Amino acid sequence: MVRRGRVPHLVDVALMAAARILIVEDFADSRDMYVEFLQAQGFHVAAAEDGIAALRSIEAAIPDLVVLDVALPKLDGLSVLRRLRADPRFASLPVLTLSASLGADYQRIAMEAGATAALEKPCLPEELLTAVQKALGRA
């Protein structure tokens, strides 16, 4: 009997492998951990260490998703996010924000700025993966 409907899980993995993610994090250990973990999951991952570098990277090659720390040097993450949302080329680009700030205020401010989701640090790699999959519509 041939089953119709859902495509096997391996196809989902292949689709995720094609996704390009930009990690924007100024703390090198966290940045490296997220990059290595997502690469091990099959994603193509680039990294930037400040807000200006993030914007340049996005301009050069639009990723499928951005993971954006809020507290960044040169240009903070919420300012980066607001600039992205103001540009029609990036208005629908999924952006997950990361912040050590706890509480509803951070989440409300991030969501009002245009975040797809607002994650709190410390964010375990598995939690990040779940948020990435959801933002890419692959959860």
C-alpha positions, 0 to 999 in steps of 0.5 A, a space after each residue: 500500500 502506498 501512503 500519501 501525505 507527509 514526505 519522509 523526515 529525511 526530506 525535512 532535514 534536506 530542506 533545513 540543510 539549505 537554510 542560511 543563518 546569520 548569528 550576530 553575537 558579540 560574545 565569542 564563546 556563545 557565537 562559536 557555540 551557536 555556529 558549531 551547533 547549527 552547522 552540525 544540524 546541517 545549516 549554512 551558518 555565518 557570523 557577525 560580532 556587532 550590529 554594523 557587521 550584521 547589516 553589512 553581512 545581510 546586505 551582501 548575502 540575505 540569510 534565511 534567518 537571523 539570530 540577533 543578540 540585543 546587546 551589541 557594540 557599534 549598533 545594538 540589536 534592536 536598532 539593527 532589527 528596526 533598520 531591517 524592518 524599515 527596508 522592504 528587502 528585509 521586512 519579512 526576514 525572520 529574526 530571533 532576538 537574544 537577550 539576558 534581560 528577563 521579563 515581559 518588557 524585553 519580549 514586548 519591546 523586541 516583538 514591537 521592534 519586529 522580532 519573529 521571536 524573543 529568546 532569553 539568555 542563556 539559550 541552550 542550543 536545543 532551545 535555539 534549534 526549536 525556535 529556528 525550526 519554528 521560524 523557518 516553518 519547519 517545526 
